[in-house]
Amino acid sequence: MMTTTIDEVLESLHTTAPAVIGGEEVRSGNLLEVIDPANGTIIATTLQSTAHDVDRAVRAARRAFASWRLTSIEERSRQLRAIAEGLRGRGEEFAILETLDCGKPLTQARTDVEVAARYFEFYANVIEGYYGSVFRLNSEVTVEIHREPIGVTGHITPWNYPIAMAARVVAPAISVGNCAVLKPSEDAPLTSIRLAQLALQTGLLPGVLNVVPGRGLEAGEALAGHPGIAHIGVIGSTETGRKVAHAAADNVVPSTLELGGKSPNILFADADIDTALASVTRGILQNAGQTCSAGSRLLVHRSIHAEFVEALAERFRRTRIGAGLDDPDLGPLVSQRQRRRVADIVDRGAADGRVVVDGRIQGNDGRGSFFGPTLVDGLAADSYLAQTEVFGPVLAVTEFDTLEEAIAIANGTDYGLVAGVWTSDVRTARRAARDIRAGQVFINAFGAGGGVEIPFGGTGKSGHGREKGVEALAAYTQAKSVVINGA
Ligand code: NAD
């Protein structure tokens, strides 16, 4: 792997990061500033794509689709593998860029780049064995069911795991022959743009992957409502998901919505406490809690409650906070706007419980958007902090007495993304997995993490549709039945 320095990455940001449309880099238009959340400095500019740019991108994708959909599986697989190798070969560059852009600790950014590479590699492998089916209906008729690509796919991604999310949606979409238009978040667009540039360098057909950086209310809305797309996916807030789903309905195209969560870790008295302690801590502090699947609620059995909360508090207090490039445990939040949002939620909800660790001032130097680990105990299940997605390093703790009560509390929010169940009793684990309303339940583990193989998505206000795994390909293909009489 080439070694890359921070100075080299900063130097590479001197020219405006462009939109990538049909293989061309587009820089003319209004620009957006990209801010390093560790210190508030402007590190780059990107094009602020307009509806016109989005329209050009969709048209370029449609043109490319005519040939890309007919390329051989071998060729598509080879091209995805080349992107994976390209990402790995330039892993340090992408990781530094990601950290500068969204603040996350460098080790986490390196993991995210590897996860992104894995998505391309995984779908390169999967399509080699992703077949349609054939059956004989009767003595005269044979039915072939083809899984066909659907056309141009639109993808709107967030700022919390930019490169990993971009890869998570683009890799499956293009692997089966679609052409993609990606609108990354205005708060962290740099690695998505560089991914499109890298893909061209590794030989991807121009127009297969187009990137239009810009604002949600301009480029995002234009993409979601474009009549030329066949599918729209969004990863973001429930509010944005609702708007995107409306736009999809108007165009009569399907949507995949991967929205927020208020995911519980449920800790029973017979659990392996040490393993749970490490996982519950990581589940909320990883990426400063800015994770859709963050374990932001802890439901803990009354008999072990006091001891466990004290052990957690000890870990929260020991957390090293700092600029992502210094590779601390906890970096800044993505922006001052997000910092204010998190602080407002804690201010409003903290009095409903007991603030055991207060992160509101920790690490706050006025320039970086830091917010320390925050632990609020004694919250009623229906209290504001136990119900509201914070998207910061804030853990809400609620006690329970019985399995039934724990499941009722777990299911007692509008969301349904992830749950963790900690117990050594198989029956408790199975009951919980059966009755918890969520897209995924982890037993004695927690976190969607890098498991590219595991289908992922939510229910309720967490959205609908599944990404990741082989399952994701269902959204990016449609069945065509070819019925042959007399054969
Ligand atoms: P957001 O939903 O506004 O942004 C996500 C993406 O959607 C961005 O690319 C944005 O430009 C785009 N977007 C915004 N409005 C749009 C619109 N009307 N039409 C089309 N695209 C649009 O999220 P945010 O404001 O950056 O963060 C707010 C909250 O959303 C967070 O605090 C968190 O609760 C939640 N969130 C969840 C996830 C997740 O992974 N599920 C990711 C980011 C944010």
Residues whose N, C-alpha, C, O or C-beta is under 5 A from the ligand:
A	BS01	NAD	I156 T157 P158 W159 N160 K183 P184 S185 E186 G214 R215 G216 L217 G220 E221 A224 I235 G236 S237 T240 K243 E258 L259 G260 C292 E389 V390 F391
